[in-house]
Amino acid sequence: MKRASLIAFVVSAACVGAPPSPARADTHFEGHVQPYVAPKAPAPAVTTAAVNAASAVTTANAATAASTARPAGPAAKKRRPAPGAPAPRPAPPDDSPFAFRGIPLGTALSALRQTDMVRATPHESELICETDVAGSDIGMMVKSYASLTVACRWAHHTEQGWAPSLAVVDGVPAADHILRFAHNSAGEPLRLYEMSFVLDTTTAYDLRNLLASRYGAPHVLGAPSLPLLVWENASSTITICLLPDSRRATLTYLLKPTPVRTKSGEKPLKLSQFDEG
């Protein structure tokens, strides 16, 4: 071995076997705090389907806005009725027979008794007619169903027999009352053609206002001191008449035409004591 090569070998061996020298600290960044910067997230990939969907939504919104938008135009003009148009016709008048508290003129006597429509006090009153034996207890004549006319009153039974009841008119008991029935023709049932009541004048005036509000202003007949107030339709009349004593008045419901007529054209024959006054 050559001397130069030997020296190089010895020196190399010495470097490998010798202990390492102390390391130096890297103080290049000492005292300098570097801020942390988060890495940017990658942008989401845009697909062709998403682009197409967004385009469709935009197109639909534009179409909706175009359809709802109204172009500005001239102000709408008020429509005028066509010339010659017929005016609305008023309702035809009600020509059905007048009714007293739900009892209409023209009601059959048998039907009135079956319905038990009592308009009198006390409440257990019944309709007693001249065809009933009990009618004699309250001063009525006795007749058969074949009679031309039959009169009836409300009455109630007491220990002494039958007693007249008081018809209730406008919430007040009447002094007297009578209901009259007649046959329109042979074989026809008895039908109610008249209802009459005797009232005090206070009740009569209150009833006048009530009837006027329901049927309109009455026709005023008779003398000014004894006026006769009449409400009328095609089939019946209602009449209020002040009596000469100025303390009483009569209320009469009458069917037209009156089934009972006399040759002289006067009022039908008297049926009971009610007609005597």
C-alpha positions as CSV (number, residue, x, y, z in Angstrom):
1,M,0.0,0.0,0.0
2,K,1.2,3.4,-0.8
3,R,2.0,5.8,1.9
4,A,-0.6,8.5,0.6
5,S,-3.4,6.0,0.6
6,L,-2.5,4.8,4.0
7,I,-2.6,8.3,5.4
8,A,-6.0,8.9,3.9
9,F,-7.3,5.6,5.4
10,V,-6.0,6.5,8.8
11,V,-7.5,10.0,8.7
12,S,-10.9,8.6,7.6
13,A,-10.9,6.0,10.3
14,A,-10.2,8.7,12.9
15,C,-13.2,10.8,11.7
16,V,-15.5,7.9,12.0
17,G,-14.4,6.8,15.4
18,A,-14.2,10.3,17.0
19,P,-17.2,11.6,19.1
20,P,-19.6,14.0,17.3
21,S,-19.2,17.8,18.0
22,P,-22.1,19.6,19.8
23,A,-25.0,20.7,17.5
24,R,-25.9,24.3,17.1
25,A,-29.6,25.4,17.7
26,D,-31.4,26.9,14.7
27,T,-32.5,30.3,15.9
28,H,-33.4,31.8,12.6
29,F,-37.2,31.9,13.4
30,E,-36.8,32.3,17.2
31,G,-39.1,35.0,18.6
32,H,-41.2,35.2,15.4
33,V,-44.8,33.6,15.6
34,Q,-46.1,32.8,12.2
35,P,-50.0,33.0,11.8
36,Y,-51.8,29.9,11.0
37,V,-53.4,30.0,7.6
38,A,-56.1,27.3,7.0
39,P,-55.9,25.7,3.6
40,K,-58.6,26.7,1.2
41,A,-61.4,24.1,0.6
42,P,-61.6,23.0,-2.9
43,A,-64.5,24.5,-4.9
44,P,-67.4,22.1,-5.4
45,A,-67.6,20.6,-8.7
46,V,-70.5,22.0,-10.8
47,T,-72.3,19.4,-12.7
48,T,-74.3,19.7,-15.9
49,A,-77.5,18.6,-14.2
50,A,-77.3,21.3,-11.6
51,V,-76.8,23.9,-14.3
52,N,-79.8,22.7,-16.2
53,A,-82.0,22.7,-13.0
54,A,-81.1,26.3,-12.1
55,S,-81.8,27.4,-15.7
56,A,-85.3,25.7,-15.5
57,V,-86.2,27.4,-12.3
58,T,-85.1,30.8,-13.6
59,T,-87.2,30.3,-16.8
60,A,-90.3,29.3,-14.7
61,N,-90.0,32.4,-12.5
62,A,-89.8,34.6,-15.5
63,A,-92.9,33.0,-17.0
64,T,-94.9,33.5,-13.8
65,A,-93.9,37.1,-13.5
66,A,-94.9,37.7,-17.1
67,S,-98.3,36.1,-16.7
68,T,-99.2,38.0,-13.5
69,A,-98.1,41.4,-14.8
70,R,-100.9,43.4,-16.2
71,P,-100.2,45.9,-18.9
72,A,-101.3,49.4,-18.0
73,G,-104.4,50.4,-19.9
74,P,-107.3,52.8,-19.8
75,A,-109.5,52.9,-16.6
76,A,-112.5,50.6,-16.7
77,K,-115.8,52.3,-17.4
78,K,-119.0,51.6,-15.4
79,R,-121.5,49.5,-17.3
80,R,-124.8,51.1,-17.9
81,P,-128.0,49.1,-17.9
82,A,-129.2,48.3,-21.4
83,P,-131.9,50.6,-22.6
84,G,-135.4,49.3,-22.2
85,A,-134.5,46.8,-19.5
86,P,-137.6,46.0,-17.4
87,A,-137.6,47.2,-13.8
88,P,-137.8,44.5,-11.1
89,R,-141.4,43.7,-10.3
90,P,-142.6,44.0,-6.7
91,A,-143.6,40.8,-4.9
92,P,-147.3,39.9,-5.4
93,P,-149.5,40.7,-2.4
94,D,-150.3,37.9,0.0
95,D,-154.0,37.2,-0.5
96,S,-154.2,34.2,1.8
97,P,-157.0,34.6,4.5
98,F,-156.0,36.6,7.6
99,A,-155.2,34.5,10.7
100,F,-155.7,35.3,14.4
101,R,-152.7,34.0,16.4
102,G,-152.1,31.1,13.9
103,I,-155.8,30.3,13.3
104,P,-156.6,31.2,9.7
105,L,-160.0,32.0,8.4
106,G,-161.4,29.1,6.4
107,T,-160.1,26.4,8.8
108,A,-162.5,23.4,9.2
109,L,-164.1,23.1,12.6
110,S,-163.0,19.4,12.9
111,A,-159.4,20.3,12.1
112,L,-159.4,23.2,14.7
113,R,-160.6,20.8,17.4
114,Q,-158.1,18.1,16.5
115,T,-155.1,20.6,16.7
116,D,-156.3,21.8,20.1
117,M,-155.4,25.4,19.2
118,V,-156.7,27.2,22.2
119,R,-156.2,31.0,22.4
120,A,-157.9,31.6,25.7
121,T,-157.3,31.6,29.5
122,P,-157.3,29.3,31.5
123,H,-155.0,27.1,29.5
124,E,-157.2,24.0,29.9
125,S,-160.0,25.7,27.9
126,E,-161.7,23.9,25.1
127,L,-163.7,25.0,22.1
128,I,-167.5,24.5,22.9
129,C,-170.0,24.9,20.0
130,E,-173.7,25.0,19.6
131,T,-173.5,21.4,18.4
132,D,-172.3,20.4,21.9
133,V,-174.7,19.7,24.8
134,A,-172.3,21.6,27.0
135,G,-173.0,24.7,24.9
136,S,-176.2,25.3,26.9
137,D,-174.1,25.7,30.0
138,I,-172.6,28.9,28.6
139,G,-175.8,30.3,27.2
140,M,-175.5,28.9,23.6
141,M,-178.3,27.4,21.5
142,V,-178.2,23.8,20.6
143,K,-177.9,22.9,16.9
144,S,-176.9,20.1,14.7
145,Y,-174.0,19.8,12.3
146,A,-176.4,20.2,9.4
147,S,-177.3,23.7,10.5
148,L,-176.3,26.5,8.1
149,T,-174.1,28.2,10.7
150,V,-172.6,27.1,14.0
151,A,-171.1,29.4,16.7
152,C,-168.4,28.4,19.2
153,R,-166.6,29.8,22.2
154,W,-163.7,28.7,24.4
155,A,-164.9,27.4,27.8
156,H,-163.4,25.4,30.7
157,H,-165.0,22.9,33.0
158,T,-165.6,23.7,36.7
159,E,-167.3,21.9,39.6
160,Q,-170.5,23.8,38.7
161,G,-170.3,22.8,35.0
162,W,-168.8,24.6,32.0
163,A,-167.9,28.3,32.3
164,P,-166.9,30.8,29.5
165,S,-163.2,31.4,29.1
166,L,-161.5,34.7,28.1
167,A,-159.9,34.8,24.7
168,V,-156.5,36.4,24.8
169,V,-155.9,39.2,22.2
170,D,-152.6,41.0,22.1
171,G,-151.6,39.5,25.4
172,V,-154.8,40.9,27.1
173,P,-158.0,38.9,28.0
174,A,-160.9,40.0,25.9
175,A,-164.3,40.8,27.4
176,D,-166.1,38.5,25.0
177,H,-165.5,36.5,21.8
178,I,-167.2,34.2,19.3
179,L,-166.1,32.0,16.4
180,R,-168.6,31.3,13.6
181,F,-168.5,28.4,11.1
182,A,-170.6,27.7,8.0
183,H,-171.0,25.2,5.2
184,N,-169.9,26.6,1.8
185,S,-172.3,24.1,0.2
186,A,-174.2,21.0,1.0
187,G,-171.9,18.2,2.1
188,E,-169.0,20.5,2.8
189,P,-167.5,20.7,6.3
190,L,-168.1,23.6,8.6
191,R,-165.4,26.2,8.0
192,L,-164.4,29.3,10.1
193,Y,-165.6,32.4,8.4
194,E,-165.7,34.9,11.3
195,M,-163.9,35.7,14.6
196,S,-165.0,38.5,16.7
197,F,-163.7,39.9,20.0
198,V,-164.6,42.7,22.4
199,L,-161.6,44.7,23.6
200,D,-160.8,47.7,25.7
201,T,-159.8,50.8,23.8
202,T,-156.2,50.7,25.0
203,T,-155.7,47.2,23.6
204,A,-157.5,48.2,20.4
205,Y,-155.2,51.1,19.7
206,D,-152.1,49.0,20.4
207,L,-153.5,46.3,18.1
208,R,-154.1,49.0,15.4
209,N,-150.4,49.9,15.4
210,L,-149.4,46.2,15.3
211,L,-151.7,45.5,12.3
212,A,-150.5,48.6,10.5
213,S,-146.9,47.6,10.8
214,R,-147.8,44.1,9.4
215,Y,-150.3,45.0,6.7
216,G,-149.9,48.7,6.1
217,A,-152.1,51.6,6.9
218,P,-155.9,50.7,7.2
219,H,-158.8,52.2,5.3
220,V,-160.6,54.7,7.6
221,L,-164.4,54.5,7.3
222,G,-167.3,55.8,9.4
223,A,-167.7,59.0,11.3
224,P,-164.6,60.7,12.9
225,S,-166.0,60.1,16.3
226,L,-166.5,56.4,15.7
227,P,-163.8,55.5,13.1
228,L,-163.9,52.1,11.4
229,L,-160.4,50.8,10.6
230,V,-160.3,48.1,7.8
231,W,-157.4,46.0,6.5
232,E,-158.4,44.1,3.4
233,N,-156.9,41.6,0.9
234,A,-158.5,39.5,-1.8
235,S,-159.9,36.8,0.6
236,S,-160.6,38.5,3.9
237,T,-160.8,41.6,6.1
238,I,-159.8,42.7,9.6
239,T,-161.9,45.5,11.2
240,I,-161.5,47.5,14.4
241,C,-164.6,49.5,15.4
242,L,-164.9,51.8,18.5
243,L,-168.1,51.3,20.3
244,P,-170.3,54.3,21.3
245,D,-169.3,54.1,25.0
246,S,-165.7,55.0,24.0
247,R,-164.4,52.4,26.4
248,R,-164.7,49.3,24.2
249,A,-164.0,48.2,20.6
250,T,-164.6,45.2,18.5
251,L,-162.1,43.3,16.5
252,T,-163.5,41.2,13.6
253,Y,-161.8,38.8,11.2
254,L,-164.1,38.0,8.3
255,L,-163.8,35.7,5.3
256,K,-164.8,37.0,1.8
257,P,-167.4,36.4,0.5
258,T,-169.4,35.8,3.7
259,P,-171.1,32.4,3.4
260,V,-174.2,33.6,5.1
261,R,-176.2,36.3,3.4
262,T,-179.7,37.6,3.9
263,K,-182.1,38.8,1.2
264,S,-181.8,42.4,2.3
265,G,-178.0,42.3,2.2
266,E,-177.8,43.1,5.9
267,K,-175.6,41.2,8.4
268,P,-176.4,37.5,8.9
269,L,-179.0,36.5,11.5
270,K,-177.9,36.6,15.1
271,L,-176.3,33.5,16.4
272,S,-175.8,34.2,20.1
273,Q,-176.0,36.8,22.8
274,F,-172.7,38.2,21.4
275,D,-174.7,39.9,18.6
276,E,-177.1,41.6,20.9
277,G,-174.6,44.4,21.7
